[in-house]
Each structure stands twice: as structure tokens, then as C-alpha cells.
Amino acid sequence: MITFQNVSFCYGKEEVLKNLSFHIGANEIAGIVGPDGAGKSTLLKLLVGLLKPNKGRIQYAESCSTGFVAEHFGLYEDMSIEENLLFYGQLYGLSREEAKQRSEQLLAWTKLSPFKDRLAGHLSGGMKRKLAISSALLHRPSCLILDEPTHGVDPVSRQEIWQLIKEVKSEGASVIVSTQYLDEVSRCDEVLFLHQGELLKKTSPRVLIDEFPYKVYRIPDLRHMSLRELPKLKDIPYVADAFPRGVDWVFLVSREEAVGALRDWIKEKGLMRQVEPIQPTFEDVFIHLMGKGGPAHDRT
Ligand SMILES: Nc1ncnc2c1ncn2[C@@H]1O[C@H](COP(=O)(O)OP(=O)(O)OP(=O)(O)O)[C@@H](O)[C@H]1O
């Protein structure tokens, strides 16, 4: 559907996207994941053609049409939900009948039907977000592009937004969606990890977890332990990384020998704790990828 070939982008002299190459297929949900300032919004603006690359090429399939919802989108706040939808339908060149039919479908998908006469200015954050996405879907684009659609919305709306994304996919379209929430990665077919303008990895969530080269262990509840101990533990042979998560400490381990050394440390500190194996999460994978500055710098 869309192919990036060695694409770089600069704001002035600052290069914020660096030599990105990837392909997004038809009927695929692609998640763009990365911390603040990684370049997610810039990448999406290139995808919709709002910005042009300084280097490289972006190629679109002939059938590709896009719908876009920016992170800070605009709605006509003094118009009702239904009026907003019909108005966008008009902007996209739909007949009133077509716009009405499509609006009804979108209102059902988003569960906004009972509120269709409410002014957009009087909606909750989650409802506004769903209306903005619906407005971008009136013309049935083959590729829907969403910049952080679930940022700051309540958990129920977040669930409904992902349900809507699934409906869009079931119609045959692709969805490209940026997020800071790593738990949303599992909902995507492909995930692109961006860090400081570089693409660290593009793969399916399952492969990401399956190929993670470390076993993950946890020592529970070390809230009273000084964080100054962590670097010492990172220096244990075959401990690839160690970091706190909540009150626990988490360890990425490349060989089992490291677990024995962690148990020795627990004994030495006089603690009653176990070293417990746990499933790697997308957060573990991402922290590890970022810490290593990408696969090219990987060490085991
Ligand atoms: N219009 C602009 N002019 C100059 N620099 C910009 C502009 N927009 C973004 N940047 C810079 O480009 C880099 C990437 O920003 P971008 O907004 O694409 O990242 P992001 O991953 O979407 O982050 P966020 O989640 O905070 O929006 C950041 O360093 C940002 O300060």
C-alpha cells in the first residue's frame, strides 16, 4: 500500500527522521510506537503528504486514498455530531444520501447514535475522538492514519476506538496508528519502533516476543532497596539489563547462570525473595531496543 525508501526529514537543520525504509501492506494495522519526540507525528505527516521528505521516496499503491486524524484535531464545536458528519461527507464530495448512510454505520460502530444531536463542543474527550475518526472515514479511505488516537481518553473509549479500528480493517482498509501505549502493540499486525528518528525494528508483535533473545526474571518488592545496587547487578555476567518496574526489579538474562548469581545477591542482602521467571512484555522489548540504540548495536 505504502513504501518508504530511504526517507529522511529535517526541520531546518535538525534531522528528525533518518533514512527510513519500510512497507505497509494492504489491510494491515501498523502501529508506530516510540517515546515523546521520536518522530511519530512527523512520520504520519509525511504519510499523508503534509510534509515532503528531504531525501528518499514515498510510493503509494494506485488504489491508496487516505483519511487522517491529527493528534490535535478540529471539529465544528457548534454543530451536532450528525451535522459534523454530514458536513465532512459534503467536503469529501459524497451525496447527502451516501453521507447519511455512511454516517449511520459510523454512528453505530462508535456507539454515538444516541448522541447524534449533541453539539460536538459538549462531548467528552473520548466521544470527540470517535467523532473525529468517523469524520475521516466518511469517504471510505483505503488507509486510515491516526496520530495517538487513544492518548488521554478513558479506558472504555480506548477500547471502543480499537474496536472501530478493527471494523475499518474488516472493511479491507489499512490503519496506521501511532501510540505511546505499549500494551496496544499486541492489537497491531505490524509494529514499527521509532527512537530518535530511527526505525529500530518493524515486525509482527508475535515475532517480537518470540525472537526476544532473553529470559525475563523478577525479584518482587525491592522498594526498600537502594537503586545504587542496580548497576552492580547489571554487571553480573549474562545479565543484559536490569530495571525497576513498580516495586519489583526486572532482569533480562541471556544465560541461566545469571539467576544463581541473583539468588546469591538476595542471600547476601538477607532478603526473603525468589527470582521469578516472567513472560517478556512489549515494554521489556522496547526498553531493551532503546537502551541498545537499535539492533545494529545489540550485545548479548
Ligand atoms: N514544526 C516543527 N518545527 C521544528 N521542530 C519540530 C516541529 N515539529 C516537531 N519538531 C521536532 O521534531 C522531533 C520529532 O517530533 P514529533 O512530533 O514528530 O515526535 P513524536 O514522536 O510525535 O512526539 P510526540 O509524541 O511528543 O508528539 C522533536 O524533536 C520535535 O521537537
The ligand as a Gaussian input file, in Angstrom:
#p B3LYP/6-31G(d) Opt

LIG

0 1
 N        7.177000      22.120000      13.271000
 C        8.331000      21.754000      13.853000
 N        9.425000      22.539000      13.769000
 C       10.602000      22.169000      14.325000
 N       10.789000      21.019000      15.007000
 C        9.731000      20.193000      15.135000
 C        8.457000      20.518000      14.570000
 N        7.589000      19.504000      14.848000
 C        8.306000      18.590000      15.566000
 N        9.578000      19.005000      15.727000
 C       10.652000      18.248000      16.416000
 O       10.842000      17.041000      15.697000
 C       11.084000      15.945000      16.591000
 C       10.038000      14.870000      16.351000
 O        8.769000      15.399000      16.719000
 P        7.397000      14.596000      16.509000
 O        6.288000      15.478000      16.973000
 O        7.354000      14.043000      15.140000
 O        7.622000      13.401000      17.548000
 P        6.529000      12.466000      18.230000
 O        7.163000      11.091000      18.321000
 O        5.242000      12.554000      17.527000
 O        6.425000      13.065000      19.677000
 P        5.098000      13.479000      20.472000
 O        4.503000      12.198000      20.933000
 O        5.674000      14.284000      21.607000
 O        4.236000      14.272000      19.540000
 C       11.046000      16.520000      18.003000
 O       12.379000      16.816000      18.374000
 C       10.264000      17.831000      17.824000
 O       10.679000      18.792000      18.764000

